Amino acid sequence: MIKLWGRANSSNVMKVIWLLQELGLPYDRVDCGGPFGGTTTPEYRAMNPLGVVPSLEENGFTLFESNAILRYLCNSQAGECFYPKAARSRATIDSWLDFQQTALNRPQGIVFQGLVRTAPEKRNHAAIAAATTEVAGIWAILDARLERHPYVVGDSFTLADIAFAVHVHRWFVMPVEGRPEAPHLHAWYQRLLERPAYRDHVALPVT
């Protein structure tokens, strides 16, 4: 049985929950991180040396880093439809998975923490505004790409969509000032909302 460690309102945990649901895999989830704590114990740090979520445990095997977990699940659980074995197809998906982690995570995290998890009187408005501009530029890249085809890497839904889609929901529902229109990004978001696992586990009120 797969055990997933992490709270359900974490964007990185959402990725894994979504894929588990898409693959129809049974799993147990353990609330930890944030208000639940539990990530500083020696036992948890043995699974995840950074002490963040998610972590995955399966028959004595443990893994951390959300995108690595997505790859592992597809490789071990017949998920080739989301992560094809062809070298160039896989490399293209990998490049977008890395782009999500290295380019989007930091600035969108600043916007999310500032607008959702920080009281209005304690917000750093200059930092939020700067990060919003940076994030808008990243989403503009996706918007231009999605003008050419329905999903991030082409005509089919893949792990690249999962990696970005947990964040695009937040981008559209947060009270962001001056958010660009991005029509192709919005059309992609509407296509994702047709997937039950996305609606049920990702497209939720932000907390």
C-alpha angles and dihedrals in degrees: 000000000000116000118199118198116205145076117277095236094060111107092219092050090048090060092058095042090051094052093045088054093047090051093045092234122159115232144160119230123207118203110234138140127051112029091356095061118190098126097101098060119110089241093056094042088055087062097037117019092194092057094229134119145298114043125167127211125189125167094329095319118114132190137179135193114070098237091048088052090051090053093047094051092051092046095047101034107046094265096147091127088068097034110027119209095226106112098231095043091050093046091052091052090046091053091056092044088055092044090055092052099041102036109026107033100068101047095037088049089056091051093046096046091045098048102032110026102032124075112246094245091054099047122122096223095184092054092046092050093049092047091047090056090050093048092048088056092053093049088049088060090053092045091055091047093049090053087071100046139004099251136039098264101024141293097340135068111248143162088281089067092049092052094053100032096068087060100041090061090056091045091056098044101040116095093254116170117225096007109177119241097244096180096185091050089051092049089052090051090053090052090052091052088064089069110088095213091055093048094046101042109021113024093068135126107289116248 
